Amino acid sequence: MRESDSIREGRNVVLEALRQQIPVDRLFVQEGRLSGNLETVVREAKKQKIDIKFVSKDRLDGISETGKHQGVIAYISQWQYSQLSDVLNNASEKNEDPFLFVLDGITDPHNLGAIIRTANTVGAHGVIIKKHGAAGLTSACAKSSAGAIFYTPVVRVTNISKTIEELKKHGLWFVCADMDGCSYYDLDLTGPLAIVIGDEGKGISDLVKKKCDYVASIPVRGEIESLNASVAAGVMSYEVLRQRNAAIV
């Protein structure tokens, strides 16, 4: 936990951070009956749709850096998230068709960082991640991204399915990686496009998969049937880059 972002401890300190709309990635609250400022902290966090984890006092004691957490610890993000409009403007300013990554519940910050790094190398205009139940922009993610976190816009959204619907209004097509799909070699991956990648354990949710226009598989020949999420993102994105480069010639 200590490799993550800066910590705010104590009821008044955390409450002030919430009221100032400082980006909070995670909030740890001591389980049990809430009272006073602690109840206000939880109410404000729920209003902002912040991920709250109720844990034991021993867990908080282990996380705390001051020993004075008063039943609440907040992890403050050191990095600012972008808006969907920033990503679309990024493509427009470069006079390019939008090319995005949509991550449906990537929980490993190292995987997230690796995907952001890949997104930067292939010229993608942004990465979209889930706000709840997924990895965010932490120090571990930044390290895995090899600095790409500073150049590639990352948007955090509450609902991936609704975000896909919104982006379709801007002309984007969506292709998700799933071993039950057709070979990605057979797809036209030029034009406004987003690659959808699910978490290694759960994969892409059924609802998100239904929102996608194509389901693509990556052919494998060995005993292992699936790839690491960041590797799958890299393989598919370089096929997008190859097709885009061929279309320009």
Disulfide bonds with the S-S distance in Angstrom:
none
